[in-house]
Amino acid sequence: MTELRQRQTESNKKFNVDERDVKHMSSFAGVWWDPTGECKALHEMNQVRVPFVRDGLVTNGTPEYWREGQTSDALEGYKILDVGCGAGVLSEPLGYFGAEVVGIDPAEDLIKTAEDHLSSQNADIKVSYSCELIEDHIKKNAEKYDAVVASEVVEHIADKKAFLKSCVEALKPGGSIFITTISRNWFAWLCAIIFGEFILGLLPKNTHIYEQFISPSEVTEILEEMNCRTVKVIGFRYEFFRGIFKFQSNTSIEYGLQAIKQSNRKK
Ligand SMILES: C[S@@+](CC[C@H](N)C(=O)[O-])C[C@H]1O[C@@H](n2cnc3c(N)ncnc32)[C@H](O)[C@@H]1O
């Protein structure tokens, strides 16, 4: 672990990790699982992102909504890698649908919180965590997963192409990559940073940098270069007074994107 930290500090650029950002995220480790605390939005977003992944893999149809405590065997047999899993707020619910979930994150404190929360649940689910970078993980796990999830992560990554390339390498041909993130335009800036962080307090202040945001068409273009075909882009809308997320066709603020790794290699 110390070795990992040392390498990140010595050449964090090479490993595509922003130390300031990881430190900022780690400072919320103690409250990450509090559904009413600073990371509230991640908990509430599960209402849409859990079904976005589950139904994207299983039914391919319009996703249904998710409620806390929901469980089934819908994802039995699926291997899912949750990249940038934080303290496991999305990894765990996916595990309750029977998937084998591996969550990785560069923040040691968040991985510790994820492990502590998982063991406190005493649940019979196949979820495990590792403080690891995707670049290292793929060395032994190339083409292993049916799905790779990067939820609320790409907006924290400087070299998105390199990051997505590593994510795609972890996918089996025919597997799906699921991204959820914030689009880049003035309205997304207003909603996510000004309202989300500074007025409504849905997220900790200074969590996002506008220049790091990315639009669905940019993600699609990058994934296309990696032989992945985008099959779904759906918008998420937050209804502040009801504390709920809803699906919508407008993808100009927050969105989810699913792309499938094609079996035929690009020449
Ligand atoms: C907003 S949190 C999202 C956590 C989790 N995916 C969720 O939605 O509940 C962003 C996460 O990305 C992680 N992160 C930052 N840089 C990363 C990188 N280069 N590779 C993987 N994860 C990274 C942070 O440590 C943090 O846990």
The ligand as a MOL file (V3000), in Angstrom:
LIG
                    3D

  0  0  0     0  0            999 V3000
M  V30 BEGIN CTAB
M  V30 COUNTS 27 29 0 0 0
M  V30 BEGIN ATOM
M  V30 1 C -17.5770 11.1190 -6.4450 0
M  V30 2 S -16.6970 9.7080 -5.9710 0 CHG=1
M  V30 3 C -17.7140 8.4250 -6.6250 0
M  V30 4 C -17.6200 7.1520 -5.8350 0
M  V30 5 C -18.5050 6.0180 -6.3110 0
M  V30 6 N -18.2650 5.6910 -7.6930 0
M  V30 7 C -19.9590 6.3450 -6.1020 0
M  V30 8 O -20.5570 6.8860 -7.0530 0
M  V30 9 O -20.5140 6.0990 -5.0420 0 CHG=-1
M  V30 10 C -15.3070 9.6960 -7.0640 0
M  V30 11 C -14.3300 8.5730 -6.7650 0
M  V30 12 O -13.3530 8.5130 -7.8280 0
M  V30 13 C -12.1380 8.1210 -7.2460 0
M  V30 14 N -11.0460 8.4360 -8.1720 0
M  V30 15 C -10.3930 9.5740 -8.3530 0
M  V30 16 N -9.4230 9.4360 -9.2850 0
M  V30 17 C -9.4910 8.1630 -9.7070 0
M  V30 18 C -8.7580 7.3850 -10.6710 0
M  V30 19 N -7.7730 7.8970 -11.3750 0
M  V30 20 N -9.0970 6.1030 -10.8420 0
M  V30 21 C -10.1210 5.5700 -10.1370 0
M  V30 22 N -10.8400 6.2490 -9.2250 0
M  V30 23 C -10.5250 7.5240 -9.0120 0
M  V30 24 C -12.0980 8.8740 -5.9260 0
M  V30 25 O -11.1840 8.3310 -5.0110 0
M  V30 26 C -13.5430 8.7460 -5.4750 0
M  V30 27 O -13.7400 7.6240 -4.6710 0
M  V30 END ATOM
M  V30 BEGIN BOND
M  V30 1 1 1 2
M  V30 2 1 2 3
M  V30 3 1 2 10
M  V30 4 1 3 4
M  V30 5 1 4 5
M  V30 6 1 5 6
M  V30 7 1 5 7
M  V30 8 2 7 8
M  V30 9 1 7 9
M  V30 10 1 10 11
M  V30 11 1 11 12
M  V30 12 1 11 26
M  V30 13 1 12 13
M  V30 14 1 13 14
M  V30 15 1 13 24
M  V30 16 1 14 15
M  V30 17 1 14 23
M  V30 18 2 15 16
M  V30 19 1 16 17
M  V30 20 1 17 18
M  V30 21 2 17 23
M  V30 22 1 18 19
M  V30 23 2 18 20
M  V30 24 1 20 21
M  V30 25 2 21 22
M  V30 26 1 22 23
M  V30 27 1 24 25
M  V30 28 1 24 26
M  V30 29 1 26 27
M  V30 END BOND
M  V30 END CTAB
M  END
